[in-house]
Amino acid sequence: MSKQFLDTLTAIVGKPHVLTKKKQMVAYCKGFRYGDGDALAVVLPNTLLELWEVTKACAVADKIMIIQAANTGVTGGSTPQAGYDREAVIVNTMRLSTIQLINNAKQVIAFPGSRLYDLENLSWYSAGRPIPRCRCLPKLPRRAR
C-alpha cells in the first residue's frame, strides 16, 4: 500500500518533490526549536491544486497529514511525534509562496508558504517606495566595474 501511495504522490507533484530517504527528510522531521519524529514521506506541492490532490490522496490512504511551513518549531505542531496509530506524511507548503495584492493593495491573499518578510517588501514596493534596508546589516561597498 505504501508503494502505491508514494507513486500516487509522485504522480501529483513529481519525483523531486516527494522525499522518502531519511537524509532528505531530516530537516522536515525535526523542528528548529523542538519536535522530532518519523514520517513516511515529505511532499512539496507547488500549486493549490497539487495541495488539494495530495490532501485527497492522504485521506483515501488513511494517512496522517502534517501541514508544515517554515518548521520553526514555535508551536511544535508541524513536526511528527511518536505514538501515531498510522503513517504520517509531512506536506511542506514553502513552495506555495504567492502573495496577491487585492483591493488597491489594502488586502492580500497570502498562500500558506508566504512569509511576512515578503509581504512587507511587497507592500513597500506596491506603494512606490524603495524597500528599506535592514539597519542591522552593514552597507556593502559597490563593486568596481
Backbone bond lengths (Angstrom), bond angles and torsions (degrees), N, CA, C in turn:
res aa  C-N    CA-C-N  psi(-1)  N-CA   C-N-CA  omega(-1)  CA-C   N-CA-C  phi
1 M - - - 1.465 - - 1.530 111.04 -
2 S 1.347 117.57 -40.71 1.464 119.57 -178.20 1.522 111.79 -64.45
3 K 1.331 118.34 -39.32 1.472 121.46 178.58 1.524 110.37 -62.35
4 Q 1.309 116.55 -45.34 1.465 120.90 179.31 1.536 110.19 -64.01
5 F 1.309 116.39 -41.36 1.462 121.10 178.39 1.530 110.71 -62.91
6 L 1.333 117.39 -45.33 1.462 121.35 178.99 1.532 110.84 -63.94
7 D 1.320 116.91 -36.10 1.468 120.60 175.58 1.526 110.58 -63.70
8 T 1.325 116.61 -38.35 1.467 120.87 177.53 1.529 110.64 -63.55
9 L 1.326 116.85 -45.24 1.468 120.90 178.57 1.526 110.54 -62.35
10 T 1.325 116.36 -41.81 1.465 121.05 179.30 1.525 111.10 -62.61
11 A 1.318 116.83 -39.21 1.471 120.75 178.06 1.527 111.07 -64.59
12 I 1.310 117.13 -29.90 1.472 121.60 -178.00 1.525 111.51 -78.58
13 V 1.340 117.68 -51.12 1.465 120.84 -171.75 1.527 114.71 -110.39
14 G 1.316 118.13 -8.78 1.467 121.63 -177.95 1.519 111.54 93.37
15 K 1.309 115.49 148.88 1.473 121.57 -175.25 1.534 114.62 -56.12
16 P 1.349 119.17 -42.28 1.473 118.21 -179.05 1.534 113.78 -63.93
17 H 1.325 116.85 -14.58 1.467 120.15 -173.97 1.531 113.01 -109.54
18 V 1.333 115.69 15.75 1.466 121.87 170.60 1.522 106.45 -123.12
19 L 1.306 116.28 106.08 1.464 121.80 -178.11 1.520 109.61 -95.98
20 T 1.330 116.44 130.84 1.470 119.74 -178.45 1.527 112.98 -130.36
21 K 1.311 117.49 -12.89 1.468 120.65 -179.87 1.523 109.78 -85.16
22 K 1.320 116.16 139.45 1.473 121.61 -178.33 1.523 111.90 -51.30
23 K 1.338 115.84 -44.38 1.461 120.54 -178.35 1.527 111.96 -60.77
24 Q 1.323 116.34 -38.18 1.461 121.16 179.08 1.526 111.58 -71.63
25 M 1.318 116.07 -33.88 1.467 121.04 -170.81 1.523 114.25 -90.67
26 V 1.327 118.40 -13.04 1.464 120.21 -171.72 1.533 112.78 -56.81
27 A 1.317 118.20 -39.21 1.471 120.23 -179.19 1.531 112.41 -67.24
28 Y 1.320 117.12 -22.93 1.462 121.81 -179.92 1.527 111.84 -93.15
29 C 1.327 116.93 -26.08 1.470 121.37 -176.70 1.518 113.14 -88.77
30 K 1.306 117.45 -13.05 1.459 121.53 179.20 1.521 108.31 -118.95
31 G 1.315 115.99 126.05 1.461 120.76 179.88 1.514 111.65 -70.32
32 F 1.321 116.24 152.65 1.465 121.34 179.16 1.529 110.14 -61.79
33 R 1.325 117.22 -40.70 1.465 121.09 179.92 1.524 111.99 -100.01
34 Y 1.325 116.35 -47.42 1.460 120.10 176.60 1.515 109.56 -161.07
35 G 1.314 115.78 170.17 1.454 122.00 -176.54 1.518 109.72 101.47
36 D 1.319 116.38 132.16 1.452 120.87 -177.11 1.523 108.25 -162.87
37 G 1.318 116.53 132.21 1.455 120.02 178.90 1.515 111.18 -172.47
38 D 1.323 115.82 -175.79 1.464 121.94 -177.96 1.516 110.74 -105.05
39 A 1.331 114.26 154.08 1.458 121.18 175.54 1.524 108.22 -141.58
40 L 1.303 115.58 152.99 1.458 121.35 175.69 1.523 110.03 -68.48
41 A 1.336 116.87 -40.13 1.465 121.97 -177.60 1.517 110.27 -160.13
42 V 1.323 114.33 162.53 1.459 122.60 169.70 1.521 105.73 -117.70
43 V 1.332 116.08 128.03 1.460 121.54 -178.14 1.530 108.42 -115.29
44 L 1.342 115.44 136.69 1.461 121.77 -176.02 1.533 110.03 -121.34
45 P 1.341 117.90 80.87 1.468 119.95 -179.69 1.533 111.33 -69.12
46 N 1.341 115.22 153.38 1.458 120.62 -178.47 1.521 113.12 -113.92
47 T 1.328 117.41 -11.93 1.468 121.26 179.40 1.524 108.96 -135.70
48 L 1.322 115.84 162.36 1.463 119.74 176.35 1.523 110.64 -64.40
49 L 1.328 117.08 -33.58 1.459 120.54 177.05 1.526 110.65 -63.75
50 E 1.319 117.35 -43.81 1.472 120.05 176.39 1.521 110.86 -61.59
51 L 1.322 117.48 -41.69 1.466 120.86 178.01 1.530 110.41 -59.76
52 W 1.314 116.55 -43.52 1.461 121.86 179.66 1.536 110.53 -63.90
53 E 1.335 116.95 -44.17 1.466 121.06 179.97 1.532 111.02 -65.38
54 V 1.316 117.70 -39.76 1.468 121.74 177.02 1.529 109.79 -63.93
55 T 1.326 116.82 -41.57 1.469 121.12 178.44 1.524 110.83 -60.55
56 K 1.329 116.27 -44.85 1.469 120.51 178.38 1.530 110.69 -62.79
57 A 1.339 117.10 -43.09 1.466 120.75 -179.62 1.528 111.15 -62.44
58 C 1.324 117.17 -40.95 1.474 120.86 178.57 1.526 110.77 -65.03
59 A 1.322 116.67 -40.26 1.468 120.64 179.74 1.526 111.04 -65.62
60 V 1.319 116.92 -45.28 1.467 121.23 -179.58 1.528 110.62 -63.48
61 A 1.336 117.22 -39.12 1.464 121.51 -178.46 1.530 112.89 -85.40
62 D 1.331 117.81 0.95 1.465 123.03 179.57 1.528 112.39 58.40
63 K 1.325 115.78 46.33 1.467 121.97 177.87 1.521 109.49 -102.98
64 I 1.302 116.15 148.77 1.462 121.38 172.24 1.522 106.83 -75.72
65 M 1.309 117.66 131.23 1.458 121.88 -179.80 1.525 108.43 -113.12
66 I 1.319 115.61 119.95 1.461 121.74 178.80 1.519 107.87 -107.54
67 I 1.322 116.52 113.48 1.460 121.24 178.27 1.527 108.17 -81.88
68 Q 1.322 115.91 132.83 1.455 121.06 -176.13 1.520 109.51 -136.33
69 A 1.317 115.62 140.83 1.475 119.98 174.30 1.524 107.38 -109.80
70 A 1.317 118.19 -107.26 1.465 121.54 -175.27 1.528 113.37 -80.16
71 N 1.319 117.77 -9.27 1.460 122.55 179.31 1.527 112.34 56.33
72 T 1.319 115.80 47.70 1.463 120.27 179.19 1.523 112.21 -75.19
73 G 1.315 116.78 -21.51 1.453 119.80 -179.58 1.521 113.02 81.12
74 V 1.311 118.21 11.73 1.470 120.97 -178.85 1.523 109.98 -59.34
75 T 1.328 117.43 -45.70 1.461 120.73 -178.48 1.514 112.85 -102.17
76 G 1.323 117.66 -18.57 1.461 120.93 -179.10 1.513 113.56 77.54
77 G 1.319 117.88 2.08 1.454 120.68 -176.30 1.511 115.21 -88.01
78 S 1.321 118.12 -5.03 1.460 119.41 -175.57 1.528 113.71 -104.47
79 T 1.319 116.77 9.05 1.461 120.41 175.20 1.522 109.12 -121.44
80 P 1.329 116.13 148.57 1.471 118.12 -179.82 1.525 111.92 -66.34
81 Q 1.306 114.89 152.20 1.462 121.89 177.84 1.534 108.51 -119.76
82 A 1.282 117.80 167.72 1.465 121.96 177.65 1.531 109.67 -78.21
83 G 1.317 116.10 152.82 1.457 120.70 171.28 1.512 116.30 95.87
84 Y 1.321 119.20 12.57 1.466 120.04 177.02 1.524 110.28 -69.53
85 D 1.296 116.19 152.03 1.467 120.80 -179.71 1.534 112.87 -88.02
86 R 1.318 117.28 -2.07 1.480 121.94 177.53 1.525 108.77 -157.66
87 E 1.311 116.60 176.42 1.462 120.88 -176.13 1.533 111.11 -70.81
88 A 1.329 114.18 146.70 1.467 120.94 179.83 1.522 110.09 -111.25
89 V 1.322 115.28 147.24 1.456 123.31 175.52 1.524 107.51 -123.58
90 I 1.324 116.33 129.55 1.459 120.78 176.20 1.521 107.77 -93.00
91 V 1.324 116.22 127.74 1.459 121.55 176.46 1.524 106.57 -112.00
92 N 1.332 115.62 103.79 1.452 120.84 -178.36 1.525 108.79 -88.62
93 T 1.322 116.48 127.71 1.472 121.66 -172.64 1.526 114.53 -100.02
94 M 1.312 118.89 10.37 1.460 120.27 -174.58 1.529 113.67 -64.15
95 R 1.321 118.83 -22.08 1.470 120.14 175.99 1.528 111.25 -77.07
96 L 1.318 117.46 -13.93 1.473 122.41 178.10 1.525 108.31 -93.56
97 S 1.315 116.31 69.60 1.470 120.09 -169.94 1.524 114.13 -108.89
98 T 1.309 117.68 16.38 1.466 121.33 -178.90 1.532 111.23 -65.43
99 I 1.326 114.62 138.01 1.465 121.36 172.08 1.523 106.72 -126.28
100 Q 1.320 116.93 122.71 1.459 121.47 179.77 1.523 109.02 -113.38
101 L 1.317 115.46 125.85 1.465 120.42 176.15 1.524 108.13 -85.34
102 I 1.322 115.92 134.50 1.466 120.78 178.10 1.525 109.32 -132.34
103 N 1.318 115.52 166.53 1.466 121.51 177.30 1.530 111.08 53.97
104 N 1.344 115.54 53.17 1.470 121.37 -179.41 1.529 112.46 55.46
105 A 1.309 116.07 40.54 1.467 123.93 177.88 1.532 113.15 64.46
106 K 1.326 116.74 22.62 1.460 120.11 175.18 1.523 111.23 -88.61
107 Q 1.332 116.06 -18.46 1.458 122.05 178.98 1.518 108.53 -137.34
108 V 1.321 115.83 162.72 1.460 120.19 178.54 1.523 110.68 -135.78
109 I 1.304 114.12 155.50 1.459 121.36 165.19 1.516 104.34 -110.73
110 A 1.307 117.06 111.75 1.461 122.33 -177.35 1.524 108.73 -109.93
111 F 1.331 116.36 118.63 1.454 121.56 178.85 1.532 109.23 -70.22
112 P 1.335 117.32 163.05 1.472 120.12 -171.14 1.525 116.06 -59.84
113 G 1.324 119.14 -24.46 1.458 120.49 -179.48 1.513 114.48 -96.45
114 S 1.327 116.80 3.52 1.467 119.32 -179.14 1.525 109.76 -71.30
115 R 1.330 114.54 153.39 1.465 120.17 -176.78 1.527 110.08 -115.85
116 L 1.312 116.25 150.64 1.465 120.70 177.68 1.521 111.30 -60.18
117 Y 1.314 116.43 -35.26 1.466 121.10 178.60 1.529 110.27 -57.23
118 D 1.340 116.11 -46.99 1.464 120.37 179.91 1.529 111.45 -66.96
119 L 1.313 116.63 -37.93 1.460 120.67 178.19 1.529 111.01 -62.80
120 E 1.327 116.75 -44.48 1.464 120.12 178.86 1.524 111.06 -62.16
121 N 1.333 116.93 -44.09 1.463 120.02 179.39 1.522 111.05 -65.29
122 L 1.311 117.20 -39.31 1.458 121.16 179.79 1.532 110.84 -65.45
123 S 1.327 116.47 -40.11 1.465 119.02 -179.51 1.528 110.99 -67.55
124 W 1.317 117.61 -36.82 1.463 120.30 176.05 1.514 109.74 -65.51
125 Y 1.317 116.88 -45.22 1.466 121.77 -177.53 1.527 111.18 -63.79
126 S 1.343 116.71 -43.53 1.459 120.33 -177.86 1.527 111.89 -67.07
127 A 1.316 117.33 -23.60 1.469 121.05 178.61 1.529 111.25 -85.76
128 G 1.345 116.34 1.93 1.456 119.93 178.28 1.512 113.98 79.06
129 R 1.325 116.70 14.61 1.459 120.26 179.21 1.522 109.39 -101.88
130 P 1.316 118.22 149.20 1.463 119.18 175.38 1.526 110.00 -67.67
131 I 1.300 115.73 147.17 1.466 120.12 178.93 1.524 108.21 -69.80
132 P 1.329 117.91 126.28 1.468 120.00 -177.31 1.528 111.14 -68.75
133 R 1.309 115.60 143.66 1.463 120.39 175.02 1.527 108.94 -79.02
134 C 1.289 114.18 147.53 1.459 119.37 175.34 1.522 108.20 -68.62
135 R 1.316 117.01 126.94 1.455 120.59 -177.86 1.534 111.95 -68.92
136 C 1.328 116.57 -17.49 1.459 118.94 -176.94 1.531 112.12 -81.96
137 L 1.337 118.30 -12.02 1.455 121.18 -179.78 1.522 109.97 -99.29
138 P 1.326 117.45 137.78 1.460 118.84 178.33 1.526 110.25 -70.24
139 K 1.318 116.42 149.67 1.449 120.55 177.05 1.533 107.70 -74.69
140 L 1.317 116.23 125.56 1.461 120.62 -177.39 1.518 109.76 -85.48
141 P 1.337 116.70 142.32 1.470 119.13 178.67 1.518 110.49 -69.32
142 R 1.347 116.21 151.01 1.465 120.77 176.94 1.530 109.25 -69.07
143 R 1.313 114.09 146.75 1.476 119.02 176.80 1.522 109.23 -73.78
144 A 1.322 115.23 143.24 1.469 119.49 173.83 1.511 108.74 -71.12
145 R 1.321 115.69 138.29 1.476 119.26 -178.14 1.478 112.05 -94.79
